Amino acid sequence: MAGTNRPTGSRNLKSYHARLRRLSEETQTAAVAAEDALATVESRERLRVARSAAADAELREKYSNLRSEG
Amino acid sequence: MPPRTIRQARQRLEELADSLNPISYKRLNDEIKAAEAEATRTAHGHASTKTTKMLTDANDVLRRLCETRDGFKTLAAQGKAGRVSSKDATKRFNDLKAEERRLQALLTDVEAGLATVQAIEDDPVAYADENFHDRYPATRPDFTF
C-alpha cells in the first residue's frame, strides 16, 4: 500500500521549509550586520564619553589655572 | 484469535502459506489488504490534519522571521547612521536575538513535523502499525486468523 494516493502534504511543507530556511539564513546574516553596527554605536559612544570627559578635564584645568593666577 | 498488527498478520500469513489452499490464502490476504487500506486512510488523514496545522504554524514563523530579519536590518542601518543610542540599540538587538532563538526552536518543530508527514507518506501502513496498532492493541484490525 505504501506510496498509493500519495498526498501533497510533504511537498507543500518542503516548499515552506525551504523558504523558512532561506529566511532564517537571511535573518542570521542581518543579525551579524546589526551586531557589527551595535559595536560601532557602542564604540562611538565610548569615544564621545571619553572626549567629553577630556574636554571637562581641560576646562577644569583652565579654570583652576585662572583661579591660581587671579 | 490474538489481535495482530498488520505486519504481524502479514508474517503469520507467510508462515501459513504452505498449509493453505489458494482460495483460503486469497481470503486471508484480502483481509490484510482491507486492513492496509483502512490503515492508509487513517494515516493519510492524520498526515493531512498535521500538515494543515503545520502550514498555519509555518506561516506564522515565516511572518515573524521576516519581521525579525527586517528589524535587524533597520537596526544595522540606524546604527551605522548614528541615529540610535547605544542603550536603545542594545535593547532592540537583545529583543531581536531572543525572538530569533524562539523562531529557531519553532523551525526545528517544523522540521520534525515534516519528517513525520514524510514518514506517513512513505509508508502509511508501517506508520499506522507503529503509532496505533503497536501502542494501542484495541485499535488492531480484526483478522480471522
Backbone of each chain as ProteinMPNN parsed JSONL, in Angstrom:
{"seq_chain_A": "MAGTNRPTGSRNLKSYHARLRRLSEETQTAAVAAEDALATVESRERLRVARSAAADAELREKYSNLRSEG", "coords_chain_A": {"N_chain_A": [[0.812, -1.21, 0.0], [2.109, 1.104, 0.419], [2.842, 4.361, -0.703], [0.658, 4.665, -2.388], [-1.974, 6.784, -3.611], [-0.622, 9.101, -2.892], [-0.419, 11.888, -0.791], [-0.188, 15.522, -1.049], [0.902, 16.789, 1.026], [3.578, 16.73, 2.231], [5.014, 17.832, 0.164], [4.102, 20.489, 0.02], [4.847, 21.29, 2.571], [7.6, 20.942, 2.426], [8.302, 22.858, 0.589], [7.577, 25.16, 2.009], [9.29, 24.831, 4.146], [11.781, 25.139, 2.922], [11.635, 27.835, 2.235], [11.498, 28.938, 4.785], [13.967, 28.167, 5.804], [15.699, 29.61, 4.138], [14.957, 32.218, 4.838], [15.661, 32.171, 7.498], [18.422, 31.992, 7.307], [18.931, 34.446, 6.089], [18.103, 36.085, 8.157], [19.987, 35.475, 10.097], [22.282, 36.484, 8.877], [21.574, 39.196, 8.752], [21.494, 39.664, 11.462], [24.163, 39.492, 12.187], [25.186, 41.729, 10.864], [23.775, 43.688, 12.238], [24.834, 43.346, 14.754], [27.458, 44.126, 14.345], [26.986, 46.807, 13.75], [25.964, 47.596, 16.167], [28.225, 47.34, 17.757], [29.725, 49.36, 16.627], [28.167, 51.592, 17.313], [28.396, 51.489, 20.097], [31.128, 51.82, 20.408], [31.453, 54.332, 19.277], [29.985, 55.796, 21.095], [31.43, 55.4, 23.445], [33.742, 56.711, 22.743], [32.764, 59.311, 22.458], [31.989, 59.829, 25.075], [34.475, 59.663, 26.308], [35.805, 61.756, 25.037], [34.266, 63.887, 25.892], [34.745, 63.757, 28.62], [37.439, 64.318, 28.598], [37.391, 66.907, 27.6], [36.019, 68.164, 29.662], [37.853, 67.832, 31.712], [39.918, 69.365, 30.718], [38.77, 71.875, 30.721], [38.331, 72.184, 33.437], [40.958, 72.273, 34.3], [41.901, 74.598, 33.051], [40.269, 76.472, 34.317], [41.103, 76.134, 36.902], [43.741, 76.967, 36.658], [43.338, 79.628, 35.956], [42.179, 80.594, 38.277], [44.269, 80.252, 40.074], [46.095, 82.001, 39.008], [44.723, 84.386, 39.218]], "CA_chain_A": [[0.0, 0.0, 0.0], [2.941, 2.291, 0.533], [3.017, 5.164, -1.9], [-0.563, 4.853, -3.169], [-2.712, 8.014, -3.289], [0.302, 9.924, -2.11], [-0.899, 13.264, -0.66], [0.801, 16.545, -1.387], [1.266, 17.467, 2.269], [5.0, 16.945, 2.463], [5.533, 18.737, -0.885], [3.809, 21.849, 0.478], [5.661, 21.571, 3.75], [9.003, 21.047, 1.997], [8.453, 24.158, -0.047], [7.553, 26.124, 3.107], [10.502, 24.636, 4.936], [12.89, 25.738, 2.175], [11.515, 29.29, 2.392], [11.838, 29.266, 6.181], [15.426, 28.01, 5.936], [16.327, 30.769, 3.473], [14.693, 33.396, 5.667], [16.443, 32.018, 8.724], [19.807, 32.36, 6.963], [18.949, 35.903, 5.881], [17.98, 36.699, 9.486], [21.287, 35.333, 10.766], [23.198, 37.44, 8.235], [21.162, 40.532, 9.196], [21.855, 39.777, 12.886], [25.612, 39.762, 12.245], [25.355, 43.139, 10.467], [23.258, 44.513, 13.337], [25.797, 43.24, 15.864], [28.585, 44.998, 13.958], [26.522, 48.189, 13.893], [25.862, 47.84, 17.611], [29.608, 47.552, 18.235], [30.113, 50.703, 16.157], [27.435, 52.558, 18.143], [28.985, 51.473, 21.449], [32.468, 52.382, 20.318], [31.258, 55.775, 19.041], [29.504, 56.396, 22.344], [32.565, 55.411, 24.394], [34.636, 57.779, 22.283], [32.114, 60.578, 22.767], [32.081, 59.997, 26.534], [35.878, 59.917, 26.636], [36.117, 63.132, 24.577], [33.568, 64.802, 26.768], [35.476, 63.745, 29.894], [38.71, 65.021, 28.371], [37.066, 68.334, 27.473], [35.69, 68.623, 31.024], [39.102, 67.902, 32.472], [40.669, 70.51, 30.199], [38.105, 73.083, 31.224], [38.606, 72.295, 34.889], [42.354, 72.668, 34.466], [41.984, 76.021, 32.68], [39.612, 77.229, 35.373], [41.98, 76.056, 38.065], [44.891, 77.836, 36.377], [42.883, 81.02, 36.023], [41.972, 80.945, 39.692], [45.551, 80.372, 40.764], [46.741, 83.228, 38.509], [43.963, 85.559, 39.64]], "C_chain_A": [[0.851, 1.269, 0.0], [3.013, 3.033, -0.789], [1.746, 5.368, -2.708], [-1.284, 6.111, -2.694], [-1.851, 8.977, -2.477], [-0.198, 11.37, -2.012], [0.221, 14.269, -0.92], [1.303, 17.266, -0.141], [2.742, 17.755, 2.412], [5.604, 17.85, 1.388], [5.322, 20.191, -0.472], [4.713, 22.231, 1.644], [7.131, 21.757, 3.374], [9.263, 22.422, 1.397], [8.478, 25.268, 1.016], [8.851, 26.059, 3.902], [11.702, 25.285, 4.251], [12.856, 27.262, 2.311], [11.922, 29.718, 3.798], [13.345, 29.191, 6.396], [16.147, 29.222, 5.347], [16.168, 32.026, 4.325], [15.52, 33.362, 6.95], [17.906, 32.414, 8.466], [19.926, 33.866, 6.756], [18.896, 36.631, 7.228], [19.317, 36.626, 10.227], [22.302, 36.323, 10.199], [22.885, 38.864, 8.702], [21.555, 40.744, 10.662], [23.342, 40.105, 13.037], [25.872, 41.228, 11.899], [24.894, 44.065, 11.593], [24.232, 44.5, 14.522], [27.027, 44.127, 15.591], [28.21, 46.46, 14.172], [26.424, 48.56, 15.368], [27.247, 48.119, 18.202], [30.083, 48.943, 17.835], [29.467, 51.777, 17.022], [28.079, 52.646, 19.53], [30.354, 52.138, 21.439], [32.394, 53.904, 20.147], [30.848, 56.464, 20.345], [30.624, 56.469, 23.393], [33.512, 56.566, 24.053], [34.077, 59.153, 22.654], [32.222, 60.88, 24.264], [33.508, 60.351, 26.938], [36.264, 61.332, 26.239], [35.486, 64.159, 25.496], [34.288, 64.907, 28.116], [36.777, 64.516, 29.762], [38.481, 66.529, 28.294], [36.745, 68.926, 28.843], [36.965, 68.827, 31.835], [39.926, 69.117, 32.039], [40.098, 71.818, 30.724], [38.411, 73.301, 32.702], [40.029, 72.798, 35.135], [42.529, 74.156, 34.159], [41.408, 76.895, 33.785], [40.504, 77.281, 36.607], [43.199, 76.966, 37.884], [44.514, 79.302, 36.497], [42.738, 81.48, 37.467], [43.3, 81.153, 40.396], [46.29, 81.632, 40.305], [46.071, 84.472, 39.094], [44.007, 85.731, 41.125]], "O_chain_A": [[0.39, 2.35, -0.364], [3.214, 2.439, -1.848], [1.746, 6.174, -3.639], [-1.216, 6.464, -1.517], [-2.306, 9.58, -1.505], [-0.384, 12.02, -3.041], [1.398, 13.919, -0.999], [2.044, 18.244, -0.243], [3.13, 18.892, 2.683], [6.581, 18.554, 1.645], [6.223, 21.021, -0.591], [5.264, 23.331, 1.7], [7.82, 22.614, 3.927], [10.286, 23.056, 1.653], [9.288, 26.192, 0.942], [9.429, 27.079, 4.278], [12.54, 25.904, 4.907], [13.893, 27.904, 2.479], [12.602, 30.728, 3.98], [13.93, 30.034, 7.076], [17.062, 29.783, 5.95], [17.112, 32.794, 4.509], [16.01, 34.388, 7.419], [18.539, 33.078, 9.288], [20.896, 34.487, 7.191], [19.554, 37.654, 7.42], [19.728, 37.577, 10.892], [23.08, 36.924, 10.939], [23.789, 39.642, 9.007], [21.904, 41.854, 11.063], [23.731, 40.892, 13.9], [26.675, 41.893, 12.553], [25.524, 45.085, 11.874], [24.424, 45.512, 15.197], [27.553, 44.781, 16.491], [28.995, 47.248, 14.699], [26.751, 49.677, 15.769], [27.416, 49.012, 19.032], [30.761, 49.621, 18.606], [30.116, 52.745, 17.419], [28.279, 53.736, 20.065], [30.696, 52.913, 22.332], [33.145, 54.657, 20.767], [31.303, 57.565, 20.653], [30.752, 57.452, 24.124], [34.006, 57.282, 24.925], [34.807, 60.037, 23.101], [32.502, 62.007, 24.671], [33.734, 61.213, 27.787], [36.954, 62.031, 26.982], [36.099, 65.172, 25.834], [34.423, 65.993, 28.68], [37.178, 65.257, 30.658], [39.251, 67.321, 28.837], [37.146, 70.048, 29.152], [37.14, 69.826, 32.532], [40.54, 69.801, 32.857], [40.825, 72.732, 31.113], [38.702, 74.409, 33.153], [40.283, 73.611, 36.023], [43.203, 74.882, 34.891], [41.982, 77.923, 34.145], [40.642, 78.315, 37.261], [43.633, 77.641, 38.818], [45.256, 80.111, 37.055], [43.118, 82.594, 37.829], [43.464, 82.074, 41.196], [47.012, 82.257, 41.081], [46.726, 85.463, 39.419], [43.417, 86.672, 41.656]]}, "seq_chain_B": "MPPRTIRQARQRLEELADSLNPISYKRLNDEIKAAEAEATRTAHGHASTKTTKMLTDANDVLRRLCETRDGFKTLAAQGKAGRVSSKDATKRFNDLKAEERRLQALLTDVEAGLATVQAIEDDPVAYADENFHDRYPATRPDFTF", "coords_chain_B": {"N_chain_B": [[-8.871, -15.335, 18.408], [-5.619, -13.891, 18.716], [-5.293, -10.361, 18.731], [-3.68, -8.869, 15.987], [-1.021, -6.864, 14.67], [-0.783, -5.271, 11.449], [1.605, -5.912, 10.227], [2.364, -8.154, 11.717], [0.268, -9.849, 11.034], [0.72, -10.167, 8.305], [3.125, -11.507, 8.403], [2.33, -13.835, 9.722], [0.597, -14.925, 7.864], [2.384, -15.588, 5.862], [3.739, -17.616, 7.134], [1.739, -19.503, 7.283], [1.227, -20.024, 4.693], [2.023, -22.326, 3.126], [0.336, -24.28, 4.055], [-2.147, -23.583, 3.278], [-4.932, -23.584, 1.003], [-5.273, -22.117, -2.309], [-7.609, -20.536, -2.351], [-8.248, -20.07, 0.336], [-5.912, -18.786, 1.086], [-6.11, -16.478, -0.468], [-8.377, -15.305, 0.649], [-7.534, -14.659, 3.254], [-5.43, -13.019, 2.622], [-6.821, -10.953, 1.422], [-8.103, -9.926, 3.62], [-5.96, -8.773, 4.915], [-5.217, -6.887, 3.018], [-7.473, -5.233, 3.075], [-7.262, -4.268, 5.654], [-4.898, -2.879, 5.381], [-5.673, -0.917, 3.591], [-7.507, 0.505, 5.141], [-5.808, 1.339, 7.21], [-4.121, 2.971, 5.759], [-5.879, 4.993, 4.96], [-6.478, 6.088, 7.481], [-3.903, 6.908, 8.34], [-3.213, 8.745, 6.332], [-5.177, 10.644, 6.791], [-4.375, 11.513, 9.266], [-1.912, 12.64, 8.561], [-2.799, 14.671, 6.928], [-4.25, 16.337, 8.677], [-2.187, 17.075, 10.382], [-0.5, 18.36, 8.581], [-2.049, 20.577, 7.802], [-2.187, 22.002, 10.219], [0.513, 22.455, 10.623], [1.179, 24.032, 8.413], [-0.163, 26.362, 8.996], [1.188, 27.102, 11.331], [3.755, 27.352, 10.243], [3.401, 29.472, 8.55], [3.057, 31.541, 10.338], [5.591, 31.513, 11.542], [7.102, 32.209, 9.333], [6.213, 34.837, 8.813], [7.033, 36.088, 11.2], [9.785, 35.659, 11.041], [10.448, 37.263, 8.856], [9.847, 39.774, 9.936], [11.722, 39.863, 12.008], [14.169, 39.651, 10.64], [14.0, 42.028, 9.135], [13.927, 43.821, 11.228], [16.504, 43.554, 12.293], [17.942, 44.509, 10.091], [17.062, 47.168, 9.911], [17.971, 48.112, 12.36], [20.723, 47.813, 11.996], [21.16, 49.654, 9.922], [20.353, 52.065, 11.123], [22.13, 52.125, 13.221], [24.616, 52.342, 11.92], [24.264, 54.808, 10.774], [24.268, 56.374, 12.947], [21.926, 57.0, 14.257], [20.793, 56.052, 16.537], [20.753, 55.37, 20.036], [23.248, 53.874, 22.161], [22.165, 52.463, 24.279], [19.481, 52.049, 23.521], [19.894, 50.663, 21.133], [21.152, 48.347, 22.051], [19.138, 47.183, 23.612], [17.137, 46.725, 21.671], [18.53, 44.995, 19.965], [18.996, 42.784, 21.66], [16.356, 41.983, 22.151], [15.56, 41.246, 19.568], [17.343, 39.135, 19.109], [16.45, 37.314, 21.004], [13.926, 36.726, 19.999], [14.725, 35.588, 17.6], [15.945, 33.253, 18.522], [13.708, 31.933, 19.581], [12.31, 31.514, 17.227], [14.029, 29.823, 15.87], [13.751, 27.517, 17.375], [11.091, 26.919, 16.788], [11.342, 26.423, 14.113], [12.771, 24.089, 14.156], [10.775, 22.451, 15.156], [9.038, 22.48, 12.972], [10.61, 21.104, 11.144], [10.717, 18.597, 12.363], [8.03, 17.885, 12.234], [7.672, 17.801, 9.495], [9.287, 15.625, 8.876], [7.766, 13.616, 10.063], [5.379, 13.693, 8.532], [6.428, 12.991, 6.061], [7.28, 10.422, 6.641], [4.821, 9.169, 7.045], [3.699, 9.416, 4.5], [5.537, 7.953, 3.028], [5.273, 5.327, 3.98], [2.414, 4.502, 4.892], [1.115, 2.338, 6.108], [3.031, 1.101, 7.745], [3.434, 3.245, 9.437], [0.917, 3.424, 10.679], [0.871, 0.956, 11.965], [3.065, 1.204, 13.748], [2.406, 3.481, 15.219], [-0.25, 3.331, 16.024], [-1.381, 0.602, 16.138], [0.683, -0.925, 17.404], [0.99, 0.448, 19.787], [-1.573, 0.709, 20.883], [-3.384, -1.887, 21.45], [-6.136, -2.265, 21.189], [-6.835, -0.984, 18.904], [-6.112, -2.577, 16.867], [-6.487, -4.321, 13.723], [-9.294, -6.465, 12.896], [-8.586, -9.488, 12.437], [-9.268, -12.75, 11.069], [-7.577, -14.759, 11.59]], "CA_chain_B": [[-7.578, -15.023, 17.776], [-4.98, -12.703, 19.309], [-5.259, -9.258, 17.76], [-2.341, -8.692, 15.418], [-0.784, -5.686, 13.832], [-0.793, -5.687, 10.035], [2.912, -6.542, 9.981], [2.301, -9.5, 12.307], [-0.675, -10.645, 10.242], [1.409, -10.489, 7.046], [4.141, -12.524, 8.76], [1.608, -15.071, 10.041], [0.076, -15.466, 6.605], [3.512, -16.217, 5.158], [4.01, -18.885, 7.842], [0.642, -20.434, 6.982], [1.021, -20.093, 3.237], [2.164, -23.678, 2.577], [-0.756, -25.149, 4.505], [-3.432, -23.04, 2.819], [-5.236, -23.699, -0.427], [-5.259, -20.773, -2.898], [-8.805, -19.739, -2.012], [-8.093, -19.604, 1.722], [-4.819, -17.803, 1.107], [-6.621, -15.209, -1.029], [-9.326, -14.721, 1.604], [-6.766, -14.037, 4.344], [-4.672, -11.905, 2.031], [-7.779, -9.855, 1.228], [-8.303, -9.311, 4.947], [-4.79, -7.907, 5.165], [-5.31, -5.745, 2.087], [-8.516, -4.328, 3.577], [-6.697, -3.603, 6.842], [-3.9, -1.917, 4.889], [-6.392, 0.224, 3.0], [-8.055, 1.276, 6.26], [-4.663, 1.968, 7.891], [-3.64, 4.043, 4.872], [-6.841, 6.112, 5.085], [-6.286, 6.707, 8.803], [-2.594, 7.584, 8.386], [-3.268, 9.93, 5.467], [-5.995, 11.629, 7.491], [-3.5, 12.048, 10.311], [-0.923, 13.498, 7.878], [-3.486, 15.854, 6.414], [-4.521, 17.216, 9.83], [-0.895, 17.589, 10.848], [0.0, 19.293, 7.564], [-2.825, 21.821, 7.882], [-1.756, 22.734, 11.424], [1.897, 22.895, 10.445], [1.24, 25.127, 7.436], [-0.579, 27.568, 9.734], [2.316, 27.467, 12.199], [4.889, 27.764, 9.406], [3.072, 30.806, 8.045], [3.346, 32.454, 11.449], [7.055, 31.571, 11.676], [7.582, 32.943, 8.164], [5.93, 36.267, 9.033], [7.893, 36.581, 12.287], [11.174, 35.679, 10.562], [10.571, 38.472, 8.018], [9.883, 40.936, 10.838], [12.988, 39.846, 12.751], [15.23, 39.996, 9.673], [13.877, 43.463, 8.829], [14.299, 44.535, 12.449], [17.98, 43.574, 12.339], [18.426, 45.377, 9.002], [16.789, 48.562, 10.299], [18.884, 48.442, 13.46], [22.063, 47.962, 11.421], [21.201, 50.916, 9.161], [20.288, 53.189, 12.072], [23.381, 52.113, 13.985], [25.694, 52.876, 11.07], [23.996, 56.238, 10.531], [24.348, 57.086, 14.22], [20.599, 57.523, 14.609], [20.25, 55.289, 17.664], [21.67, 55.391, 21.18], [23.806, 52.557, 22.497], [21.214, 51.784, 25.175], [18.327, 51.635, 22.709], [20.35, 49.647, 20.165], [21.418, 47.094, 22.782], [17.845, 46.577, 23.972], [16.478, 46.206, 20.462], [19.303, 43.845, 19.486], [18.733, 41.637, 22.553], [14.969, 41.531, 21.902], [15.54, 40.553, 18.271], [18.06, 37.849, 19.257], [15.563, 36.405, 21.75], [12.903, 36.285, 19.035], [15.404, 34.71, 16.637], [16.115, 31.94, 19.189], [12.38, 31.286, 19.634], [11.954, 31.089, 15.866], [14.869, 28.656, 15.54], [13.12, 26.357, 18.023], [9.882, 26.607, 16.012], [11.805, 25.864, 12.84], [13.108, 22.689, 14.464], [9.474, 21.752, 15.241], [8.541, 22.311, 11.595], [11.414, 20.039, 10.534], [10.283, 17.317, 12.944], [6.706, 17.606, 11.674], [7.872, 17.439, 8.086], [9.808, 14.25, 8.869], [6.643, 12.726, 10.372], [4.484, 13.637, 7.37], [7.12, 12.218, 5.024], [7.252, 9.007, 7.054], [3.456, 8.678, 6.783], [3.506, 9.305, 3.052], [6.41, 6.886, 2.511], [4.726, 4.006, 4.322], [1.313, 4.755, 5.835], [0.766, 1.122, 6.862], [4.033, 0.971, 8.817], [3.164, 4.32, 10.388], [-0.268, 3.043, 11.464], [1.277, -0.157, 12.842], [3.959, 1.673, 14.818], [1.844, 4.539, 16.069], [-1.581, 2.992, 16.556], [-1.591, -0.816, 16.456], [1.67, -1.385, 18.391], [0.798, 1.137, 21.073], [-2.927, 0.511, 21.417], [-3.88, -3.15, 20.88], [-7.573, -2.194, 20.882], [-7.035, -0.426, 17.548], [-5.619, -3.527, 15.847], [-7.543, -4.824, 12.83], [-9.963, -7.679, 13.336], [-8.297, -10.581, 11.498], [-9.887, -14.025, 11.465], [-6.527, -15.761, 11.804]], "C_chain_B": [[-6.934, -13.819, 18.466], [-4.971, -11.573, 18.294], [-3.823, -9.03, 17.275], [-2.242, -7.321, 14.749], [-0.786, -6.193, 12.385], [0.517, -6.41, 9.694], [2.9, -7.977, 10.498], [1.368, -10.405, 11.497], [-0.025, -11.092, 8.935], [2.419, -11.617, 7.277], [3.462, -13.881, 9.006], [1.078, -15.732, 8.768], [1.195, -16.169, 5.83], [3.858, -17.565, 5.803], [2.975, -19.959, 7.462], [0.533, -20.771, 5.5], [1.046, -21.516, 2.687], [0.99, -24.58, 2.946], [-2.123, -24.674, 3.996], [-3.664, -23.334, 1.337], [-5.348, -22.272, -0.986], [-6.452, -19.922, -2.494], [-8.694, -19.182, -0.59], [-7.003, -18.543, 1.807], [-5.333, -16.444, 0.625], [-7.548, -14.51, -0.032], [-8.568, -13.982, 2.726], [-5.964, -12.835, 3.833], [-5.575, -10.692, 1.803], [-8.069, -9.138, 2.554], [-7.166, -8.33, 5.228], [-4.861, -6.668, 4.263], [-6.347, -4.735, 2.57], [-7.996, -3.554, 4.793], [-5.672, -2.559, 6.417], [-4.585, -0.678, 4.301], [-6.951, 1.126, 4.098], [-6.936, 2.039, 6.987], [-4.137, 3.142, 7.071], [-4.565, 5.253, 4.959], [-6.611, 6.861, 6.399], [-4.988, 7.522, 8.837], [-2.603, 8.838, 7.514], [-4.11, 11.039, 6.097], [-5.174, 12.324, 8.57], [-2.495, 13.036, 9.696], [-1.574, 14.793, 7.414], [-3.764, 16.856, 7.534], [-3.234, 17.881, 10.294], [-0.36, 18.638, 9.87], [-0.728, 20.631, 7.648], [-2.358, 22.664, 9.065], [-0.339, 23.295, 11.22], [2.025, 24.04, 9.451], [0.824, 26.446, 8.093], [0.577, 28.052, 10.614], [3.483, 28.025, 11.373], [4.662, 29.163, 8.851], [3.375, 31.865, 9.099], [4.866, 32.621, 11.616], [7.639, 32.409, 10.534], [7.41, 34.459, 8.349], [6.874, 36.839, 10.097], [9.368, 36.621, 11.883], [11.424, 36.915, 9.706], [10.703, 39.704, 8.91], [11.23, 41.02, 11.564], [14.146, 40.239, 11.841], [15.207, 41.499, 9.389], [14.263, 44.319, 10.037], [15.811, 44.648, 12.576], [18.529, 44.547, 11.287], [18.243, 46.854, 9.357], [17.765, 49.007, 11.386], [20.301, 48.678, 12.926], [22.19, 49.305, 10.701], [21.218, 52.113, 10.108], [21.574, 53.289, 12.886], [24.516, 52.73, 13.192], [25.535, 54.378, 10.853], [24.063, 57.054, 11.822], [23.016, 57.645, 14.676], [19.972, 56.78, 15.778], [21.275, 55.303, 18.798], [22.138, 53.964, 21.47], [22.813, 51.765, 23.337], [20.025, 51.227, 24.382], [18.723, 50.501, 21.753], [20.573, 48.302, 20.861], [20.114, 46.392, 23.132], [17.17, 45.956, 22.758], [17.205, 44.961, 19.937], [19.0, 42.605, 20.335], [17.317, 41.08, 22.346], [14.891, 40.731, 20.601], [16.24, 39.194, 18.366], [17.184, 36.829, 19.997], [14.482, 35.845, 20.824], [13.512, 35.316, 18.021], [15.586, 33.306, 17.241], [14.775, 31.193, 19.254], [12.006, 30.74, 18.257], [12.783, 29.884, 15.429], [14.26, 27.386, 16.132], [11.872, 25.935, 17.246], [10.237, 25.981, 14.671], [12.177, 24.386, 13.016], [11.827, 21.853, 14.56], [8.913, 21.48, 13.844], [9.289, 21.162, 10.917], [10.987, 18.664, 11.048], [8.927, 16.91, 12.364], [6.791, 17.168, 10.227], [8.364, 15.992, 7.986], [8.681, 13.251, 9.139], [5.723, 12.568, 9.166], [5.123, 12.826, 6.245], [7.092, 10.727, 5.349], [5.875, 8.403, 6.77], [3.27, 8.449, 5.282], [4.345, 8.165, 2.461], [5.82, 5.508, 2.779], [3.609, 4.171, 5.362], [0.948, 3.527, 6.676], [1.745, 0.935, 8.029], [3.792, 2.035, 9.882], [1.993, 3.942, 11.293], [0.078, 1.913, 12.429], [2.076, 0.353, 14.047], [3.271, 2.635, 15.786], [0.471, 4.24, 16.643], [-1.615, 1.545, 17.04], [-0.601, -1.355, 17.487], [1.358, -0.82, 19.776], [-0.553, 0.816, 21.709], [-3.544, -0.731, 20.793], [-5.362, -3.104, 20.499], [-7.831, -1.678, 19.469], [-6.619, -1.413, 16.456], [-6.774, -4.066, 14.998], [-8.074, -6.176, 13.303], [-9.733, -8.802, 12.325], [-8.955, -11.872, 11.993], [-8.834, -15.104, 11.705], [-5.468, -15.209, 12.755]], "O_chain_B": [[-7.616, -12.84, 18.769], [-4.673, -11.797, 17.121], [-2.882, -9.004, 18.068], [-3.234, -6.724, 14.331], [-0.791, -7.4, 12.141], [0.519, -7.398, 8.96], [3.36, -8.897, 9.823], [1.654, -11.587, 11.303], [-0.188, -12.234, 8.506], [2.55, -12.54, 6.473], [3.946, -14.925, 8.566], [1.113, -16.955, 8.629], [0.975, -17.215, 5.219], [4.218, -18.522, 5.118], [3.292, -21.142, 7.339], [-0.177, -21.7, 5.114], [0.194, -21.882, 1.876], [0.686, -25.533, 2.229], [-3.141, -25.311, 4.267], [-2.733, -23.336, 0.531], [-5.501, -21.321, -0.219], [-6.318, -18.712, -2.314], [-8.991, -18.016, -0.332], [-7.147, -17.537, 2.502], [-5.039, -15.405, 1.217], [-7.512, -13.288, 0.116], [-8.906, -12.857, 3.093], [-5.839, -11.806, 4.496], [-5.148, -9.549, 1.969], [-8.252, -7.922, 2.598], [-7.382, -7.218, 5.709], [-4.595, -5.549, 4.702], [-6.129, -3.526, 2.486], [-8.249, -2.358, 4.944], [-5.584, -1.486, 7.014], [-4.134, 0.451, 4.491], [-6.881, 2.351, 4.003], [-7.086, 3.211, 7.332], [-3.757, 4.176, 7.62], [-4.105, 6.393, 5.024], [-6.555, 8.091, 6.432], [-4.967, 8.664, 9.296], [-2.065, 9.874, 7.906], [-3.799, 12.222, 5.956], [-5.258, 13.537, 8.764], [-2.261, 14.118, 10.233], [-0.981, 15.868, 7.495], [-3.549, 18.058, 7.377], [-3.194, 19.082, 10.562], [0.167, 19.672, 10.282], [-0.105, 21.69, 7.574], [-2.158, 23.873, 8.942], [-0.037, 24.431, 11.587], [2.872, 24.918, 9.615], [1.377, 27.505, 7.793], [0.903, 29.238, 10.642], [4.109, 29.019, 11.741], [5.602, 29.943, 8.701], [3.883, 32.943, 8.79], [5.358, 33.733, 11.806], [8.55, 33.212, 10.74], [8.318, 35.245, 8.083], [7.439, 37.92, 9.928], [10.114, 37.498, 12.319], [12.477, 37.544, 9.809], [11.551, 40.566, 8.679], [11.802, 42.099, 11.715], [14.996, 41.049, 12.212], [16.245, 42.16, 9.399], [14.846, 45.394, 9.893], [16.336, 45.705, 12.925], [19.458, 45.309, 11.556], [19.132, 47.677, 9.14], [18.309, 50.11, 11.347], [20.987, 49.612, 13.341], [23.191, 50.006, 10.846], [21.991, 53.053, 9.925], [22.047, 54.381, 13.198], [25.285, 53.537, 13.713], [26.513, 55.12, 10.761], [23.93, 58.277, 11.796], [22.969, 58.642, 15.396], [18.763, 56.863, 15.994], [22.484, 55.255, 18.57], [21.501, 52.988, 21.072], [22.636, 50.562, 23.144], [19.627, 50.076, 24.563], [17.996, 49.522, 21.588], [20.224, 47.251, 20.324], [19.986, 45.178, 22.977], [16.695, 44.821, 22.803], [16.569, 43.995, 19.516], [18.777, 41.517, 19.803], [17.108, 39.867, 22.364], [14.248, 39.684, 20.537], [15.783, 38.216, 17.773], [17.174, 35.644, 19.665], [14.166, 34.656, 20.86], [12.875, 34.336, 17.634], [15.404, 32.301, 16.555], [14.711, 29.987, 19.017], [11.457, 29.645, 18.138], [12.292, 29.022, 14.701], [14.247, 26.33, 15.499], [11.621, 24.743, 17.065], [9.521, 25.119, 14.162], [11.929, 23.555, 12.141], [11.785, 20.707, 14.113], [8.388, 20.401, 13.568], [8.692, 20.35, 10.21], [10.905, 17.699, 10.289], [8.702, 15.743, 12.044], [6.068, 16.272, 9.791], [7.919, 15.232, 7.126], [8.634, 12.179, 8.535], [5.334, 11.455, 8.815], [4.443, 12.065, 5.558], [6.91, 9.884, 4.471], [5.773, 7.266, 6.312], [2.749, 7.418, 4.858], [3.923, 7.497, 1.518], [5.858, 4.628, 1.918], [3.835, 3.999, 6.56], [0.522, 3.663, 7.823], [1.336, 0.648, 9.154], [3.927, 1.771, 11.077], [2.057, 4.112, 12.51], [-0.368, 1.912, 13.576], [1.809, -0.007, 15.193], [3.512, 2.613, 16.993], [0.073, 4.836, 17.644], [-1.851, 1.291, 18.221], [-0.978, -2.148, 18.35], [1.449, -1.514, 20.789], [-0.657, 0.671, 22.927], [-4.159, -0.651, 19.73], [-5.795, -3.818, 19.595], [-8.901, -1.901, 18.903], [-6.756, -1.124, 15.267], [-7.89, -4.244, 15.487], [-7.396, -6.921, 14.01], [-10.575, -9.045, 11.46], [-9.167, -12.053, 13.192], [-9.18, -16.25, 11.994], [-4.496, -15.898, 13.064]]}, "name": "protein", "num_of_chains": 2, "seq": "MAGTNRPTGSRNLKSYHARLRRLSEETQTAAVAAEDALATVESRERLRVARSAAADAELREKYSNLRSEGMPPRTIRQARQRLEELADSLNPISYKRLNDEIKAAEAEATRTAHGHASTKTTKMLTDANDVLRRLCETRDGFKTLAAQGKAGRVSSKDATKRFNDLKAEERRLQALLTDVEAGLATVQAIEDDPVAYADENFHDRYPATRPDFTF"}
